[in-house]
């Protein structure tokens, strides 16, 4: 969602956790078509759940190796990307997400929207890879659902809405 900080508009992810202050992560690596409208964020945050540290990523930056590398150095255990990708975009990205799960020995969770998005149709296929690059679960491009990833068992459950 767009957020405003010091009269600058950023592309952000707002994180809500029971019992904790709301966190805001702002996209740090902007795509060229975003540069006329948005300013890059500059604060690295990790979402902590018990002893697990989750690194957030927003769309384009999740495909930049420097982004996941920075979070790996901060001790991230899981990489979580929120994206809006077409069929071609998500198909191309899937190999990359599998590769980084292997390289950084961490699960990768990708949430992709479905339906009309700007000038394309977002293709869904939200997915979870384990730390060995194996695709554990993937949604389709038609129905809204939720994937629940159990970090202790590495099992995934689909929830129908």
HELIX and SHEET records of a PDB file:
HELIX    1   1 UNK A   59  UNK A   63  5                                   5    
HELIX    2   2 UNK A   65  UNK A   73  1                                   9    
HELIX    3   3 UNK A   87  UNK A  103  1                                  17    
SHEET    1   A 3 UNK A   2  UNK A   5  0                                        
SHEET    2   A 3 UNK A   8  UNK A  15 -1                                        
SHEET    3   A 3 UNK A  23  UNK A  26 -1                                        
SHEET    1   B 6 UNK A  46  UNK A  49  0                                        
SHEET    2   B 6 UNK A  52  UNK A  58 -1                                        
SHEET    3   B 6 UNK A  78  UNK A  83  1                                        
SHEET    4   B 6 UNK A 107  UNK A 112  1                                        
SHEET    5   B 6 UNK A 127  UNK A 129 -1                                        
SHEET    6   B 6 UNK A 135  UNK A 138 -1                                        
SHEET    1   C 2 UNK A 114  UNK A 117  0                                        
SHEET    2   C 2 UNK A 120  UNK A 123 -1                                        
SHEET    1   D 2 UNK A 145  UNK A 150  0                                        
SHEET    2   D 2 UNK A 155  UNK A 160 -1                                        
END                                                                             
